[in-house]
Amino acid sequence: MKRIITQVGLCSFLALLFHFSAYSQPDYSFTGSALISGTPLQNNAVYKFTSAKPGVDANVKIISQVGGVTLSEIDNNGTGFNEALQPFINVQPNANGYVE
């Protein structure tokens, strides 16, 4: 049995796919953080981002820094997007590590 995809059916499918992909992206804004507890850029420090989403504040906690990795900024929007949390991470050459 052969199946024939009509142009109208394909257009409807693509429109539906676009609809879901256009609305699936979060609309957060990570700007203007303030340290609310702990030592800046160290484990257990908690930062508050006011209005990360309309009517919603976000708290970000540094859990651990492993493998000699350190943070120099909790959020660096200078080279990226306000919509994403972008910590500036320092890594030694040939090191394996992460920040949680």
PyRosetta script that sets phi, psi and omega in degrees:
from pyrosetta import init, pose_from_sequence

init()
pose = pose_from_sequence("MKRIITQVGLCSFLALLFHFSAYSQPDYSFTGSALISGTPLQNNAVYKFTSAKPGVDANVKIISQVGGVTLSEIDNNGTGFNEALQPFINVQPNANGYVE")
pose.set_psi(1, 129.3)
pose.set_omega(1, 178.3)
pose.set_phi(2, -92.9)
pose.set_psi(2, 142.2)
pose.set_omega(2, 175.1)
pose.set_phi(3, -110.2)
pose.set_psi(3, 136.7)
pose.set_omega(3, 179.5)
pose.set_phi(4, -117.5)
pose.set_psi(4, 124.7)
pose.set_omega(4, 177.1)
pose.set_phi(5, -94.2)
pose.set_psi(5, 118.2)
pose.set_omega(5, -179.3)
pose.set_phi(6, -79.7)
pose.set_psi(6, 159.6)
pose.set_omega(6, 179.2)
pose.set_phi(7, -64.6)
pose.set_psi(7, -38.3)
pose.set_omega(7, 179.5)
pose.set_phi(8, -65.6)
pose.set_psi(8, -43.1)
pose.set_omega(8, 179.2)
pose.set_phi(9, -63.0)
pose.set_psi(9, -41.7)
pose.set_omega(9, 178.7)
pose.set_phi(10, -65.4)
pose.set_psi(10, -42.4)
pose.set_omega(10, 178.7)
pose.set_phi(11, -64.1)
pose.set_psi(11, -39.6)
pose.set_omega(11, 178.3)
pose.set_phi(12, -64.1)
pose.set_psi(12, -43.0)
pose.set_omega(12, 178.8)
pose.set_phi(13, -62.3)
pose.set_psi(13, -45.9)
pose.set_omega(13, -179.7)
pose.set_phi(14, -64.7)
pose.set_psi(14, -38.6)
pose.set_omega(14, 177.7)
pose.set_phi(15, -63.7)
pose.set_psi(15, -41.6)
pose.set_omega(15, 178.3)
pose.set_phi(16, -65.2)
pose.set_psi(16, -43.5)
pose.set_omega(16, 178.1)
pose.set_phi(17, -61.1)
pose.set_psi(17, -43.9)
pose.set_omega(17, 178.4)
pose.set_phi(18, -62.6)
pose.set_psi(18, -41.5)
pose.set_omega(18, -179.3)
pose.set_phi(19, -57.4)
pose.set_psi(19, -47.8)
pose.set_omega(19, -178.5)
pose.set_phi(20, -71.1)
pose.set_psi(20, -36.5)
pose.set_omega(20, -179.6)
pose.set_phi(21, -73.1)
pose.set_psi(21, -31.1)
pose.set_omega(21, -179.7)
pose.set_phi(22, -69.5)
pose.set_psi(22, -30.3)
pose.set_omega(22, -176.8)
pose.set_phi(23, -103.2)
pose.set_psi(23, 3.2)
pose.set_omega(23, -177.8)
pose.set_phi(24, -88.8)
pose.set_psi(24, -12.0)
pose.set_omega(24, -178.9)
pose.set_phi(25, -81.8)
pose.set_psi(25, 131.7)
pose.set_omega(25, 178.0)
pose.set_phi(26, -68.6)
pose.set_psi(26, 153.0)
pose.set_omega(26, -179.9)
pose.set_phi(27, -114.2)
pose.set_psi(27, 59.1)
pose.set_omega(27, 179.7)
pose.set_phi(28, -89.9)
pose.set_psi(28, 159.6)
pose.set_omega(28, 175.6)
pose.set_phi(29, -138.7)
pose.set_psi(29, 109.4)
pose.set_omega(29, 179.4)
pose.set_phi(30, -99.4)
pose.set_psi(30, 88.3)
pose.set_omega(30, 176.4)
pose.set_phi(31, -138.8)
pose.set_psi(31, 154.0)
pose.set_omega(31, 174.5)
pose.set_phi(32, 66.5)
pose.set_psi(32, 56.9)
pose.set_omega(32, 179.3)
pose.set_phi(33, -78.1)
pose.set_psi(33, 154.3)
pose.set_omega(33, 175.3)
pose.set_phi(34, -137.2)
pose.set_psi(34, 132.5)
pose.set_omega(34, 176.3)
pose.set_phi(35, -69.9)
pose.set_psi(35, 123.3)
pose.set_omega(35, -179.8)
pose.set_phi(36, -109.5)
pose.set_psi(36, -17.1)
pose.set_omega(36, 172.6)
pose.set_phi(37, -162.6)
pose.set_psi(37, 155.2)
pose.set_omega(37, 177.9)
pose.set_phi(38, 88.0)
pose.set_psi(38, -175.7)
pose.set_omega(38, 179.3)
pose.set_phi(39, -92.7)
pose.set_psi(39, 133.4)
pose.set_omega(39, -176.6)
pose.set_phi(40, -52.5)
pose.set_psi(40, 131.6)
pose.set_omega(40, 173.8)
pose.set_phi(41, 63.3)
pose.set_psi(41, 18.8)
pose.set_omega(41, 178.5)
pose.set_phi(42, -115.1)
pose.set_psi(42, 166.5)
pose.set_omega(42, 178.4)
pose.set_phi(43, -54.4)
pose.set_psi(43, 141.4)
pose.set_omega(43, 179.9)
pose.set_phi(44, 74.6)
pose.set_psi(44, 3.2)
pose.set_omega(44, 173.8)
pose.set_phi(45, -71.3)
pose.set_psi(45, 139.6)
pose.set_omega(45, 179.5)
pose.set_phi(46, -121.0)
pose.set_psi(46, 129.1)
pose.set_omega(46, 179.4)
pose.set_phi(47, -114.3)
pose.set_psi(47, 142.1)
pose.set_omega(47, 177.8)
pose.set_phi(48, -110.2)
pose.set_psi(48, 129.0)
pose.set_omega(48, 173.6)
pose.set_phi(49, -108.8)
pose.set_psi(49, 108.1)
pose.set_omega(49, -178.8)
pose.set_phi(50, -75.9)
pose.set_psi(50, 141.6)
pose.set_omega(50, 178.9)
pose.set_phi(51, 54.8)
pose.set_psi(51, 46.8)
pose.set_omega(51, 175.5)
pose.set_phi(52, -61.6)
pose.set_psi(52, -28.8)
pose.set_omega(52, 173.3)
pose.set_phi(53, -144.6)
pose.set_psi(53, 148.5)
pose.set_omega(53, -177.9)
pose.set_phi(54, -49.1)
pose.set_psi(54, 118.5)
pose.set_omega(54, -179.8)
pose.set_phi(55, 82.0)
pose.set_psi(55, 4.5)
pose.set_omega(55, -177.1)
pose.set_phi(56, -128.9)
pose.set_psi(56, 128.1)
pose.set_omega(56, 171.6)
pose.set_phi(57, -99.6)
pose.set_psi(57, 149.4)
pose.set_omega(57, 179.1)
pose.set_phi(58, -117.7)
pose.set_psi(58, 132.7)
pose.set_omega(58, 172.8)
pose.set_phi(59, -105.7)
pose.set_psi(59, 130.8)
pose.set_omega(59, 179.9)
pose.set_phi(60, -119.4)
pose.set_psi(60, 124.7)
pose.set_omega(60, -178.9)
pose.set_phi(61, -113.7)
pose.set_psi(61, 133.8)
pose.set_omega(61, 174.2)
pose.set_phi(62, -83.9)
pose.set_psi(62, 115.0)
pose.set_omega(62, -178.1)
pose.set_phi(63, -85.9)
pose.set_psi(63, -51.5)
pose.set_omega(63, -178.7)
pose.set_phi(64, -157.9)
pose.set_psi(64, 156.9)
pose.set_omega(64, 174.9)
pose.set_phi(65, -127.6)
pose.set_psi(65, 114.0)
pose.set_omega(65, -169.2)
pose.set_phi(66, -113.5)
pose.set_psi(66, 144.4)
pose.set_omega(66, 173.7)
pose.set_phi(67, 77.7)
pose.set_psi(67, 27.5)
pose.set_omega(67, 179.2)
pose.set_phi(68, 79.2)
pose.set_psi(68, 6.6)
pose.set_omega(68, 177.7)
pose.set_phi(69, -77.3)
pose.set_psi(69, 138.1)
pose.set_omega(69, 177.4)
pose.set_phi(70, -131.1)
pose.set_psi(70, 163.2)
pose.set_omega(70, 176.4)
pose.set_phi(71, -105.7)
pose.set_psi(71, 139.2)
pose.set_omega(71, 172.3)
pose.set_phi(72, -111.9)
pose.set_psi(72, -15.7)
pose.set_omega(72, 173.6)
pose.set_phi(73, -150.2)
pose.set_psi(73, 142.7)
pose.set_omega(73, 177.4)
pose.set_phi(74, -77.9)
pose.set_psi(74, -29.1)
pose.set_omega(74, 179.1)
pose.set_phi(75, -153.1)
pose.set_psi(75, 119.1)
pose.set_omega(75, -179.1)
pose.set_phi(76, -115.7)
pose.set_psi(76, 100.5)
pose.set_omega(76, -179.5)
pose.set_phi(77, -90.6)
pose.set_psi(77, -0.6)
pose.set_omega(77, -177.0)
pose.set_phi(78, -65.2)
pose.set_psi(78, -26.5)
pose.set_omega(78, -177.7)
pose.set_phi(79, -121.0)
pose.set_psi(79, 11.8)
pose.set_omega(79, -175.5)
pose.set_phi(80, -142.2)
pose.set_psi(80, -135.2)
pose.set_omega(80, -174.3)
pose.set_phi(81, -123.1)
pose.set_psi(81, 142.9)
pose.set_omega(81, 175.8)
pose.set_phi(82, -65.4)
pose.set_psi(82, -25.9)
pose.set_omega(82, -175.3)
pose.set_phi(83, -73.3)
pose.set_psi(83, -9.0)
pose.set_omega(83, -177.5)
pose.set_phi(84, -122.4)
pose.set_psi(84, 143.2)
pose.set_omega(84, 172.1)
pose.set_phi(85, -75.8)
pose.set_psi(85, 122.2)
pose.set_omega(85, -174.6)
pose.set_phi(86, -130.4)
pose.set_psi(86, 81.6)
pose.set_omega(86, 177.3)
pose.set_phi(87, -66.9)
pose.set_psi(87, 147.1)
pose.set_omega(87, 177.0)
pose.set_phi(88, -95.8)
pose.set_psi(88, 111.8)
pose.set_omega(88, -172.8)
pose.set_phi(89, -107.2)
pose.set_psi(89, 131.6)
pose.set_omega(89, 176.5)
pose.set_phi(90, -98.4)
pose.set_psi(90, 127.3)
pose.set_omega(90, -179.0)
pose.set_phi(91, -128.1)
pose.set_psi(91, 132.1)
pose.set_omega(91, 176.4)
pose.set_phi(92, -70.9)
pose.set_psi(92, 151.9)
pose.set_omega(92, 177.7)
pose.set_phi(93, -56.6)
pose.set_psi(93, 139.7)
pose.set_omega(93, 178.2)
pose.set_phi(94, 59.1)
pose.set_psi(94, 25.0)
pose.set_omega(94, -179.8)
pose.set_phi(95, -100.4)
pose.set_psi(95, 153.6)
pose.set_omega(95, 173.2)
pose.set_phi(96, -118.8)
pose.set_psi(96, 123.4)
pose.set_omega(96, 179.6)
pose.set_phi(97, -167.2)
pose.set_psi(97, 177.5)
pose.set_omega(97, 179.8)
pose.set_phi(98, -160.5)
pose.set_psi(98, 165.2)
pose.set_omega(98, 174.7)
pose.set_phi(99, -118.2)
pose.set_psi(99, 131.7)
pose.set_omega(99, 178.8)
pose.set_phi(100, -111.7)
pose.dump_pdb("model.pdb")
